[in-house]
């Protein structure tokens, strides 16, 4: 169960980083 929660946290962080990268990319256009 803990392993699953760690994976979910990792996915959340990845999603946040991707959103920030996308926002930064769009702002530079």
mmCIF entry with sequence, helices, sheets and N, C-alpha, C, O atoms, coordinates in Angstrom:
data_MODEL
# 
_entry.id   MODEL 
# 
_entity.id                         1 
_entity.type                       polymer 
_entity.pdbx_number_of_molecules   1 
# 
_entity_poly.entity_id                      1 
_entity_poly.type                           'polypeptide(L)' 
_entity_poly.nstd_linkage                   no 
_entity_poly.nstd_monomer                   no 
_entity_poly.pdbx_seq_one_letter_code       
;(UNK)(UNK)(UNK)(UNK)(UNK)(UNK)(UNK)(UNK)(UNK)(UNK)(UNK)(UNK)(UNK)(UNK)(UNK)(UNK)
(UNK)(UNK)(UNK)(UNK)(UNK)(UNK)(UNK)(UNK)(UNK)(UNK)(UNK)(UNK)(UNK)
;
_entity_poly.pdbx_seq_one_letter_code_can   XXXXXXXXXXXXXXXXXXXXXXXXXXXXX 
_entity_poly.pdbx_strand_id                 A 
# 
loop_
_entity_poly_seq.entity_id 
_entity_poly_seq.num 
_entity_poly_seq.mon_id 
_entity_poly_seq.hetero 
1 1  UNK n 
1 2  UNK n 
1 3  UNK n 
1 4  UNK n 
1 5  UNK n 
1 6  UNK n 
1 7  UNK n 
1 8  UNK n 
1 9  UNK n 
1 10 UNK n 
1 11 UNK n 
1 12 UNK n 
1 13 UNK n 
1 14 UNK n 
1 15 UNK n 
1 16 UNK n 
1 17 UNK n 
1 18 UNK n 
1 19 UNK n 
1 20 UNK n 
1 21 UNK n 
1 22 UNK n 
1 23 UNK n 
1 24 UNK n 
1 25 UNK n 
1 26 UNK n 
1 27 UNK n 
1 28 UNK n 
1 29 UNK n 
# 
_struct_asym.id          A 
_struct_asym.entity_id   1 
# 
_struct_conf.conf_type_id            HELX_P 
_struct_conf.id                      HELX_P1 
_struct_conf.pdbx_PDB_helix_id       AA1 
_struct_conf.beg_label_comp_id       UNK 
_struct_conf.beg_label_asym_id       A 
_struct_conf.beg_label_seq_id        2 
_struct_conf.pdbx_beg_PDB_ins_code   ? 
_struct_conf.end_label_comp_id       UNK 
_struct_conf.end_label_asym_id       A 
_struct_conf.end_label_seq_id        28 
_struct_conf.pdbx_end_PDB_ins_code   ? 
_struct_conf.beg_auth_comp_id        UNK 
_struct_conf.beg_auth_asym_id        A 
_struct_conf.beg_auth_seq_id         2 
_struct_conf.end_auth_comp_id        UNK 
_struct_conf.end_auth_asym_id        A 
_struct_conf.end_auth_seq_id         28 
_struct_conf.pdbx_PDB_helix_class    1 
_struct_conf.details                 ? 
_struct_conf.pdbx_PDB_helix_length   27 
# 
_struct_conf_type.id          HELX_P 
_struct_conf_type.criteria    ? 
_struct_conf_type.reference   ? 
# 
loop_
_atom_site.group_PDB 
_atom_site.id 
_atom_site.type_symbol 
_atom_site.label_atom_id 
_atom_site.label_alt_id 
_atom_site.label_comp_id 
_atom_site.label_asym_id 
_atom_site.label_entity_id 
_atom_site.label_seq_id 
_atom_site.pdbx_PDB_ins_code 
_atom_site.Cartn_x 
_atom_site.Cartn_y 
_atom_site.Cartn_z 
_atom_site.occupancy 
_atom_site.B_iso_or_equiv 
_atom_site.pdbx_formal_charge 
_atom_site.auth_seq_id 
_atom_site.auth_comp_id 
_atom_site.auth_asym_id 
_atom_site.auth_atom_id 
_atom_site.pdbx_PDB_model_num 
ATOM 1   N N  . UNK A 1 1  ? 0.831 -1.201 0.000   1.00 0.00 ? 1  UNK A N  1 
ATOM 2   C CA . UNK A 1 1  ? 0.000 0.000  0.000   1.00 0.00 ? 1  UNK A CA 1 
ATOM 3   C C  . UNK A 1 1  ? 0.869 1.257  0.000   1.00 0.00 ? 1  UNK A C  1 
ATOM 4   O O  . UNK A 1 1  ? 0.605 2.201  -0.745  1.00 0.00 ? 1  UNK A O  1 
ATOM 5   N N  . UNK A 1 2  ? 1.895 1.263  0.829   1.00 0.00 ? 2  UNK A N  1 
ATOM 6   C CA . UNK A 1 2  ? 2.779 2.427  0.870   1.00 0.00 ? 2  UNK A CA 1 
ATOM 7   C C  . UNK A 1 2  ? 3.457 2.622  -0.481  1.00 0.00 ? 2  UNK A C  1 
ATOM 8   O O  . UNK A 1 2  ? 3.619 3.752  -0.941  1.00 0.00 ? 2  UNK A O  1 
ATOM 9   N N  . UNK A 1 3  ? 3.855 1.516  -1.118  1.00 0.00 ? 3  UNK A N  1 
ATOM 10  C CA . UNK A 1 3  ? 4.513 1.574  -2.419  1.00 0.00 ? 3  UNK A CA 1 
ATOM 11  C C  . UNK A 1 3  ? 3.596 2.233  -3.441  1.00 0.00 ? 3  UNK A C  1 
ATOM 12  O O  . UNK A 1 3  ? 4.034 3.051  -4.251  1.00 0.00 ? 3  UNK A O  1 
ATOM 13  N N  . UNK A 1 4  ? 2.327 1.869  -3.393  1.00 0.00 ? 4  UNK A N  1 
ATOM 14  C CA . UNK A 1 4  ? 1.354 2.444  -4.331  1.00 0.00 ? 4  UNK A CA 1 
ATOM 15  C C  . UNK A 1 4  ? 1.202 3.941  -4.107  1.00 0.00 ? 4  UNK A C  1 
ATOM 16  O O  . UNK A 1 4  ? 1.139 4.719  -5.059  1.00 0.00 ? 4  UNK A O  1 
ATOM 17  N N  . UNK A 1 5  ? 1.145 4.336  -2.838  1.00 0.00 ? 5  UNK A N  1 
ATOM 18  C CA . UNK A 1 5  ? 0.996 5.757  -2.519  1.00 0.00 ? 5  UNK A CA 1 
ATOM 19  C C  . UNK A 1 5  ? 2.215 6.549  -2.987  1.00 0.00 ? 5  UNK A C  1 
ATOM 20  O O  . UNK A 1 5  ? 2.085 7.684  -3.445  1.00 0.00 ? 5  UNK A O  1 
ATOM 21  N N  . UNK A 1 6  ? 3.390 5.949  -2.870  1.00 0.00 ? 6  UNK A N  1 
ATOM 22  C CA . UNK A 1 6  ? 4.603 6.633  -3.324  1.00 0.00 ? 6  UNK A CA 1 
ATOM 23  C C  . UNK A 1 6  ? 4.551 6.825  -4.835  1.00 0.00 ? 6  UNK A C  1 
ATOM 24  O O  . UNK A 1 6  ? 4.951 7.871  -5.345  1.00 0.00 ? 6  UNK A O  1 
ATOM 25  N N  . UNK A 1 7  ? 4.055 5.811  -5.553  1.00 0.00 ? 7  UNK A N  1 
ATOM 26  C CA . UNK A 1 7  ? 3.948 5.935  -7.011  1.00 0.00 ? 7  UNK A CA 1 
ATOM 27  C C  . UNK A 1 7  ? 2.970 7.031  -7.386  1.00 0.00 ? 7  UNK A C  1 
ATOM 28  O O  . UNK A 1 7  ? 3.214 7.802  -8.314  1.00 0.00 ? 7  UNK A O  1 
ATOM 29  N N  . UNK A 1 8  ? 1.855 7.099  -6.656  1.00 0.00 ? 8  UNK A N  1 
ATOM 30  C CA . UNK A 1 8  ? 0.856 8.134  -6.934  1.00 0.00 ? 8  UNK A CA 1 
ATOM 31  C C  . UNK A 1 8  ? 1.452 9.512  -6.696  1.00 0.00 ? 8  UNK A C  1 
ATOM 32  O O  . UNK A 1 8  ? 1.246 10.420 -7.501  1.00 0.00 ? 8  UNK A O  1 
ATOM 33  N N  . UNK A 1 9  ? 2.191 9.681  -5.600  1.00 0.00 ? 9  UNK A N  1 
ATOM 34  C CA . UNK A 1 9  ? 2.830 10.967 -5.317  1.00 0.00 ? 9  UNK A CA 1 
ATOM 35  C C  . UNK A 1 9  ? 3.797 11.333 -6.436  1.00 0.00 ? 9  UNK A C  1 
ATOM 36  O O  . UNK A 1 9  ? 3.878 12.494 -6.838  1.00 0.00 ? 9  UNK A O  1 
ATOM 37  N N  . UNK A 1 10 ? 4.533 10.337 -6.942  1.00 0.00 ? 10 UNK A N  1 
ATOM 38  C CA . UNK A 1 10 ? 5.488 10.581 -8.011  1.00 0.00 ? 10 UNK A CA 1 
ATOM 39  C C  . UNK A 1 10 ? 4.763 11.034 -9.272  1.00 0.00 ? 10 UNK A C  1 
ATOM 40  O O  . UNK A 1 10 ? 5.213 11.947 -9.964  1.00 0.00 ? 10 UNK A O  1 
ATOM 41  N N  . UNK A 1 11 ? 3.633 10.388 -9.565  1.00 0.00 ? 11 UNK A N  1 
ATOM 42  C CA . UNK A 1 11 ? 2.866 10.762 -10.750 1.00 0.00 ? 11 UNK A CA 1 
ATOM 43  C C  . UNK A 1 11 ? 2.314 12.175 -10.613 1.00 0.00 ? 11 UNK A C  1 
ATOM 44  O O  . UNK A 1 11 ? 2.285 12.931 -11.584 1.00 0.00 ? 11 UNK A O  1 
ATOM 45  N N  . UNK A 1 12 ? 1.877 12.530 -9.409  1.00 0.00 ? 12 UNK A N  1 
ATOM 46  C CA . UNK A 1 12 ? 1.353 13.884 -9.178  1.00 0.00 ? 12 UNK A CA 1 
ATOM 47  C C  . UNK A 1 12 ? 2.451 14.911 -9.428  1.00 0.00 ? 12 UNK A C  1 
ATOM 48  O O  . UNK A 1 12 ? 2.217 15.925 -10.086 1.00 0.00 ? 12 UNK A O  1 
ATOM 49  N N  . UNK A 1 13 ? 3.645 14.655 -8.907  1.00 0.00 ? 13 UNK A N  1 
ATOM 50  C CA . UNK A 1 13 ? 4.750 15.588 -9.093  1.00 0.00 ? 13 UNK A CA 1 
ATOM 51  C C  . UNK A 1 13 ? 5.096 15.716 -10.568 1.00 0.00 ? 13 UNK A C  1 
ATOM 52  O O  . UNK A 1 13 ? 5.358 16.815 -11.056 1.00 0.00 ? 13 UNK A O  1 
ATOM 53  N N  . UNK A 1 14 ? 5.098 14.596 -11.277 1.00 0.00 ? 14 UNK A N  1 
ATOM 54  C CA . UNK A 1 14 ? 5.405 14.616 -12.704 1.00 0.00 ? 14 UNK A CA 1 
ATOM 55  C C  . UNK A 1 14 ? 4.373 15.438 -13.456 1.00 0.00 ? 14 UNK A C  1 
ATOM 56  O O  . UNK A 1 14 ? 4.721 16.219 -14.342 1.00 0.00 ? 14 UNK A O  1 
ATOM 57  N N  . UNK A 1 15 ? 3.101 15.264 -13.106 1.00 0.00 ? 15 UNK A N  1 
ATOM 58  C CA . UNK A 1 15 ? 2.030 16.005 -13.769 1.00 0.00 ? 15 UNK A CA 1 
ATOM 59  C C  . UNK A 1 15 ? 2.175 17.499 -13.521 1.00 0.00 ? 15 UNK A C  1 
ATOM 60  O O  . UNK A 1 15 ? 1.983 18.306 -14.430 1.00 0.00 ? 15 UNK A O  1 
ATOM 61  N N  . UNK A 1 16 ? 2.515 17.869 -12.284 1.00 0.00 ? 16 UNK A N  1 
ATOM 62  C CA . UNK A 1 16 ? 2.697 19.286 -11.952 1.00 0.00 ? 16 UNK A CA 1 
ATOM 63  C C  . UNK A 1 16 ? 3.866 19.861 -12.752 1.00 0.00 ? 16 UNK A C  1 
ATOM 64  O O  . UNK A 1 16 ? 3.772 20.970 -13.278 1.00 0.00 ? 16 UNK A O  1 
ATOM 65  N N  . UNK A 1 17 ? 4.951 19.121 -12.842 1.00 0.00 ? 17 UNK A N  1 
ATOM 66  C CA . UNK A 1 17 ? 6.118 19.600 -13.583 1.00 0.00 ? 17 UNK A CA 1 
ATOM 67  C C  . UNK A 1 17 ? 5.777 19.770 -15.060 1.00 0.00 ? 17 UNK A C  1 
ATOM 68  O O  . UNK A 1 17 ? 6.216 20.729 -15.696 1.00 0.00 ? 17 UNK A O  1 
ATOM 69  N N  . UNK A 1 18 ? 4.989 18.833 -15.609 1.00 0.00 ? 18 UNK A N  1 
ATOM 70  C CA . UNK A 1 18 ? 4.610 18.922 -17.015 1.00 0.00 ? 18 UNK A CA 1 
ATOM 71  C C  . UNK A 1 18 ? 3.712 20.130 -17.260 1.00 0.00 ? 18 UNK A C  1 
ATOM 72  O O  . UNK A 1 18 ? 3.843 20.810 -18.277 1.00 0.00 ? 18 UNK A O  1 
ATOM 73  N N  . UNK A 1 19 ? 2.799 20.397 -16.324 1.00 0.00 ? 19 UNK A N  1 
ATOM 74  C CA . UNK A 1 19 ? 1.920 21.564 -16.463 1.00 0.00 ? 19 UNK A CA 1 
ATOM 75  C C  . UNK A 1 19 ? 2.734 22.847 -16.429 1.00 0.00 ? 19 UNK A C  1 
ATOM 76  O O  . UNK A 1 19 ? 2.485 23.767 -17.208 1.00 0.00 ? 19 UNK A O  1 
ATOM 77  N N  . UNK A 1 20 ? 3.706 22.909 -15.527 1.00 0.00 ? 20 UNK A N  1 
ATOM 78  C CA . UNK A 1 20 ? 4.540 24.110 -15.420 1.00 0.00 ? 20 UNK A CA 1 
ATOM 79  C C  . UNK A 1 20 ? 5.369 24.298 -16.687 1.00 0.00 ? 20 UNK A C  1 
ATOM 80  O O  . UNK A 1 20 ? 5.519 25.417 -17.177 1.00 0.00 ? 20 UNK A O  1 
ATOM 81  N N  . UNK A 1 21 ? 5.902 23.204 -17.213 1.00 0.00 ? 21 UNK A N  1 
ATOM 82  C CA . UNK A 1 21 ? 6.696 23.282 -18.433 1.00 0.00 ? 21 UNK A CA 1 
ATOM 83  C C  . UNK A 1 21 ? 5.827 23.745 -19.600 1.00 0.00 ? 21 UNK A C  1 
ATOM 84  O O  . UNK A 1 21 ? 6.266 24.547 -20.425 1.00 0.00 ? 21 UNK A O  1 
ATOM 85  N N  . UNK A 1 22 ? 4.603 23.242 -19.668 1.00 0.00 ? 22 UNK A N  1 
ATOM 86  C CA . UNK A 1 22 ? 3.684 23.635 -20.739 1.00 0.00 ? 22 UNK A CA 1 
ATOM 87  C C  . UNK A 1 22 ? 3.320 25.110 -20.617 1.00 0.00 ? 22 UNK A C  1 
ATOM 88  O O  . UNK A 1 22 ? 3.303 25.830 -21.615 1.00 0.00 ? 22 UNK A O  1 
ATOM 89  N N  . UNK A 1 23 ? 3.030 25.560 -19.405 1.00 0.00 ? 23 UNK A N  1 
ATOM 90  C CA . UNK A 1 23 ? 2.677 26.964 -19.188 1.00 0.00 ? 23 UNK A CA 1 
ATOM 91  C C  . UNK A 1 23 ? 3.841 27.867 -19.579 1.00 0.00 ? 23 UNK A C  1 
ATOM 92  O O  . UNK A 1 23 ? 3.644 28.908 -20.205 1.00 0.00 ? 23 UNK A O  1 
ATOM 93  N N  . UNK A 1 24 ? 5.040 27.469 -19.212 1.00 0.00 ? 24 UNK A N  1 
ATOM 94  C CA . UNK A 1 24 ? 6.225 28.253 -19.543 1.00 0.00 ? 24 UNK A CA 1 
ATOM 95  C C  . UNK A 1 24 ? 6.405 28.317 -21.057 1.00 0.00 ? 24 UNK A C  1 
ATOM 96  O O  . UNK A 1 24 ? 6.713 29.373 -21.609 1.00 0.00 ? 24 UNK A O  1 
ATOM 97  N N  . UNK A 1 25 ? 6.213 27.186 -21.718 1.00 0.00 ? 25 UNK A N  1 
ATOM 98  C CA . UNK A 1 25 ? 6.342 27.121 -23.171 1.00 0.00 ? 25 UNK A CA 1 
ATOM 99  C C  . UNK A 1 25 ? 5.320 28.038 -23.841 1.00 0.00 ? 25 UNK A C  1 
ATOM 100 O O  . UNK A 1 25 ? 5.656 28.775 -24.769 1.00 0.00 ? 25 UNK A O  1 
ATOM 101 N N  . UNK A 1 26 ? 4.075 27.992 -23.371 1.00 0.00 ? 26 UNK A N  1 
ATOM 102 C CA . UNK A 1 26 ? 3.023 28.821 -23.970 1.00 0.00 ? 26 UNK A CA 1 
ATOM 103 C C  . UNK A 1 26 ? 3.291 30.304 -23.730 1.00 0.00 ? 26 UNK A C  1 
ATOM 104 O O  . UNK A 1 26 ? 2.999 31.128 -24.597 1.00 0.00 ? 26 UNK A O  1 
ATOM 105 N N  . UNK A 1 27 ? 3.837 30.653 -22.580 1.00 0.00 ? 27 UNK A N  1 
ATOM 106 C CA . UNK A 1 27 ? 4.124 32.056 -22.283 1.00 0.00 ? 27 UNK A CA 1 
ATOM 107 C C  . UNK A 1 27 ? 5.229 32.598 -23.179 1.00 0.00 ? 27 UNK A C  1 
ATOM 108 O O  . UNK A 1 27 ? 5.280 33.796 -23.458 1.00 0.00 ? 27 UNK A O  1 
ATOM 109 N N  . UNK A 1 28 ? 6.119 31.704 -23.633 1.00 0.00 ? 28 UNK A N  1 
ATOM 110 C CA . UNK A 1 28 ? 7.231 32.142 -24.466 1.00 0.00 ? 28 UNK A CA 1 
ATOM 111 C C  . UNK A 1 28 ? 6.821 32.300 -25.926 1.00 0.00 ? 28 UNK A C  1 
ATOM 112 O O  . UNK A 1 28 ? 7.583 32.848 -26.723 1.00 0.00 ? 28 UNK A O  1 
ATOM 113 N N  . UNK A 1 29 ? 5.654 31.839 -26.282 1.00 0.00 ? 29 UNK A N  1 
ATOM 114 C CA . UNK A 1 29 ? 5.196 31.924 -27.676 1.00 0.00 ? 29 UNK A CA 1 
ATOM 115 C C  . UNK A 1 29 ? 4.833 33.354 -28.041 1.00 0.00 ? 29 UNK A C  1 
ATOM 116 O O  . UNK A 1 29 ? 4.427 33.618 -29.173 1.00 0.00 ? 29 UNK A O  1 
# 
